[in-house]
Structures are given as C-alpha cells and as structure tokens.
C-alpha cells in the first residue's frame, strides 16, 4: 500500500546523499555470503588456465593451500571442490568416483589435516566428472538410469563423508537420492554431515565453460534433459524442493542463478529454508568477457550478485568469491 503523494512525498529525498542511501539499503553482501569453487588437476606445481573462464584456474593439490589461505583471510565460510579427471581414469560406470585416492578425496584429506574446521568443504555427489559419456549416472540406451545410479551415489557420499567432507551436494538430479543418502549417512555415524541438495538444477545452456573446466564437455553424449529440469517450468521446482526437504536436505541450491531469480524468490517464500544460488560458469564468463571488452564496467559484477541476495539467496557459489573483498569495496 502506497501512502502519501507528491509533492509532500518525494522518494528522491532519501536518495540525495550517500549516507542516506546507505541508511535505507534493503540488501547487502559480505564475504560470509560466498562459496568459492576450486578446480583440481593431477600433477605437481600446476596452475592451468581455463580459456573459457578468465582468471579461473585448475590447481594441483600442492598449489591449493595458497587459495585456501586467501579464502580464510577474506572470510569465506566454504570452498567447493571440482576435479578435472584424466581421460584414462574415466569409464562408462564412473568408478573413479569411488576411488579413495581420486583428486577430491585426496584434497579433502589434505585440507582437513592442515585447516581442521577453519573452513567448510563442499563436494559434489554426481558421476559426470568420472564417466566416459559425461552424464551424471549410469547410461543405458541413451537414458540415465535412476535407481542403479543411486547405489553408486550412496557409496560416493559415504566415502567423501568418511574422509571429512562437511557438506555433500548431490547435483545429479536423480529421484530419491537425498533420502537414500541421508539414511546411509545416519546409519554410518555421519549424522552431522550436511546435505546441500541441487534440488533445482535446470538443463541449462549456461554450463559450457564449467564442462571445459572439468573436462566433460568434449565427451558428453547427447544432453541432460531427461533428468535435469526444463527451464520453462517453475512450479516443478517447488515440487523438487518439497521432496528434498522431506527426504532430509539441510539446504537447497538453485542452478543457474541470474536467469532464475524468480525461482529463488519462490523457493524462499514457500519453504523458508536456506537457499543457495549458483552463479554458473556461463554467467561468470559472459560478465567477465563483457567487462574485458569494455561493453560494461566491473560494477556489473556487484549488481549481479546483489540480485541474488535481493531474490532471497542466503549464499552464492561464485567464481568471483576469491576476489569478493575487493569487489565489495
């Protein structure tokens, strides 16, 4: 309801001075609102460029301490680990996901040994970095099988939890996986391991640079539309979230972010659960390329991030997170 009228009411009065604008800000950001993705690669002394993602790199394990030191120093609460898996370690079933010496597992152990609980570790639960066909589960006749995939995801979750992962993030979009993973965790003494469900993950066109980063783009057979959500649907997102909350999710993710602000707001309004947004690789690369070419200025970064907070996101997974202290200034 609007009260008052011009000229007795002038909304521009409160916009005239910077101190006044600060006083009435409805939304703001801090470094506590961000999760930093880290891409891992085999070898030593490696810092690899990702051509499609400016200023984002793959790091060998001996290089990640510096990244984590910076994350802790600027106040980030959590990092997210993503592996670039060598092609000779991929197969049709993605068995490398269950190898306790894979990149993610070794990184969890290394980070926990050095940093204890100074910073949280989030790990994806999905098979796409490990399968030779690039899909998130077991593929048969072009279709990803649900129940057969669940069995592997449960084992992957238990392995990561046992090694010290704090937040498991099933991103596979298989039906029923949150409930099955939660039961397995509780049964095996991991009652305090959190689950951040990619409850709302759309079959989006914005994922391309990420697939470059983890090495799955060139091997992907077909598309992921038979298990990821149709981007034309909104009500379906609420059904997905409702199911995952009932099955035991502690938090939920909406992915991608900026094209789905309406979904973030709808989920928050309906469920009052912690909602994370993923500013995905395509969003990041479009912004960064536009800035590099002078089409927009770098203030567009902060504007895009504030949009997530305004929509209702509690935190944001962003490739800008390692620079967020400078962006916020």
N, C-alpha and C positions, 0 to 999 in steps of 0.2 A: 504494500500500500504506500503510495507516494503522498507525503504531507507537504503543505506549503506550495507557493507558486512564485514565479518571477514577477516583480523584481525583488520582493522581500527574501526570496530564497535564491541564492547564487551558489551553485555547486563549485564553481571555479574559485571561490574564496579559499577553500581548503587546499587548492592545488597551486596557489600562487608561490609559496615558499617551500624550499626543500624540507625544512624541519617539520612543516605542517603535513607535507606528503608522507614523510616518514611516520608521523604520528598516527595516521589513519590507514596505513598499509594493512590489507586483509591477509596477505600471504607473504611468506618469506622463506628463504632457504638457508641452511647451514651445512657444513661438511658432514654432519651426522645424518643427512638425508641421502647419502650416496653409497653405492656399492661399485667397486672397481673390478671390471673383468680383466683377467690376466691370461694371455695365451702362452702355452708351454710348448717347447720343442726339444727333441732329443739332442744330446751332444753337450759340448762344453764351450763356454765363452761366446755364446751366440746371442745376438740381438738382430733379429731379421725384420726387415721392412715388410709391411703388408701393403702392396701397391694400391689397393682399392680403399685403404683406410689411413689417411695421412696422420702421422705422429702416433700411430699404434703399431706395436711390435710383438713378435714372438720372442720369448726368452728361454734360454736353457736354465736348468734349475740352479746352477751356480750364479746366475745373474738376478734371481728374483728377490733376494734379500734387500737389495737397494730399493726396489719398487715397494716392498712391504714396509721398509723403514720410513719411506716418504708417506705412505698411506697412513701409518700410525701417527706420524708427526703432524700431519694436517688434520687428523681427527676422523678419518673414515672408519666406520664401525665394522665393515666386512669387505672381503675380496671374493671373487668368483673365479674358479679355475676351469680353463678350457684347453684340451690337448690338441696339438697337431700330430696326428698319428701317421707314422710312416706307412706307405702302401703295402710293404711286405708284412706288416703286422695286422692288416685288415683282412677279414674273410666274410663269408656270407652270413655267418651267425654272430659276428661281432664279439668273438670270445676274448679279445684283448681287454674288454670292459671288466672281465673278472680276473685279470692278472694283477696280483698284489704288487707287482713291480712295474705297472704301467705309469705313465707320466703323472697322472693325477694322484695316484696312490703314493708315489714317492714324494710328490710335492706336499701332500697333507702331512706326512711324517716329518719331513724337513721343517715345515713351518711350525708345527706343534712343538717340536723339540726346541726350537730357538725362541719362539714367541709365546708359548703356552696359550693363555686366553687373552692376550693383548688385543687380538683382532679376530673376528669370526671368519670361518671358512665355509663357503657355499660351493657345492658341487652338483653339476647336472647329473640327473639319472635318465639316461637315454643311450641308445646304441649307435646313433648316426656318426659319431666320430670314429667308430670302430668297424663299421660294416663296409664291405666292398661295393655295396649298391647305394650307400648314402642315406638309407632310411633308418628310422628310429626303432625299428623292431625287426622281427623275422619276416622275411618276404617270401610269399608263395604265389606264383602265377600273377605277379604284379600287385598283389594285395598284402598289406601288412597284417599279420595275424595278431589278434589281441591277447587271448589267454595264454598262448605259448610264449609270447613276449613277456608277459607279467612274471613268469618264473625267473627269467634272466634278470629283470629289473629288481626283483626282490633280492637276489644274490648280490647284484651290484650295489644296492643300497646298504645291505649288511656289511659288505666289505669296506665301503667308504666310512660308515659309522664306526666300525671297529678300529679303523686307523686314525680316527679323530675328527672327521668332518662334523661341523656343528649344525649345518643346515643343508638337508638334502632337497634338491629341486627337480622333481620329476617333470621333464619337459617333453615327454614322449606323446602325450595325449591319448594313451590307452585308457579305455574304460575300466574303472575299478582299481586302478593302480595305487591310489592313495590309501584306501582301506587295507589292501594286502600288504603294502609296505609298512604301514603303521602297526599292524598286527605282528609282523615279523620283527620289527624293531623292539616292540614292547616285550615280546616273548624272549628275546635275546639280550635283555638288560639295557636297552638303549631308549628308555622311556623319555629321557630328556633331550634326545636328538630331535631337532625341529624339522618340520616339513613345510617348505615353501612351494606350493603347487603352481605350476604353469597351468592354471585352470582355464585361462582364456588365451589360447595361442592360435592365432589365425594363420591360414595358409596364405602368407603374405608375399608380396613382390619386393619387400624391403630387406630380405635376409641375405642377398647375394654376397656382399663383402664379408660377412661372417663365415659363409661357406668357403670363401677363399682362405680366410684366416685359419680354419681348422682342417682344410684340405678335403672337404666333401663335395664341393661344387662340381668338379670335373667328373666325379664318379656317380652322381645322383642319377638314378634310373627313374624316369617319369617325374611325378610330382607327389606332394604330400596331402592332396586334397581329400583322400579317403580317411584321414584321421585328424588332421588339423581343421580348424573351424572355417566356415565360409564367411568371408569378410562382409557379406551382405546381411548377416544375421546379428541381431542384438539380444533378443530375448533368450536365445540359445545360450548366450554367455552366462546369464543368470542361472540357468539350469545346471551348467557345468560347475559354477561356483558353489551352488547349493549342495550338489552331490559331494564335492570335495570337502566342504566343511563338515558335512555329516560323517564322512569317512575318516576325518581326523587332521585335516590341513590346519596348520597354525597361521599361515599367511597365504595369500594368493597373488599371482602375477597376471598382469595384462600385457600382452606382447603381440604386435609392436605397441609403441606408446602414442606418439603425437597424432597419428590418424585415428586413434581410438580413445580420445579424451572422453567422449560420451559414455563409453563402456566403463571407464574408470569411475566416473561420477555415479553411474547407475549401480555398479557393484558396491561402492562405498555407501550409497544411500540405502540400499536394500539389506546389507549384511553387517555393517559396522565392524568389519574385520580388517586387520592390517592389509593394505593393498599396495603392492609394488608395481611400478611401471618399468618397462624395459625400453630405453631409447636405443633402438636396434641399429645395427651397422649401416643400413641404408639411410636412416635418418641422420646419423653421425656424418657419413661421407658426403651426403648432399649439402649439409650445413657447412662442413669444412671446405668442400670444393667451392661453394659459393663465396665463402669468405676469402679463400686464396685467390679467386678470380676477380675480387672486388665487386661482385654483384650485390653483396650485403655486407654489413660490418659485423664485427665479432660480438657486438651486443646482442645479436640474434640468438647466440648460444643461451644466454641467461633468460631471454624472453621465452625460448622453447622449454627450458627447464622449469621456470615458474608456472608454465601452463600445466605441467603435471601436478604440481602442488595445488594449484587452483582447482583442478579437477577432482582432487581428493586423495592423491597418492601419498602414502606415508614415506616412501623412499623410492629412489630411482637408480636403476642399473644404467650406467653411462660410461662411455669411453672418454668422457671429459673429466671423470672423477679424480684422476691423478693431478689435474690442474684446477680443480674446482675452487680452491682457496684463492687463487689469482683471479678467476672469473668472477667470484662473488665480490671481490674488492673493486 
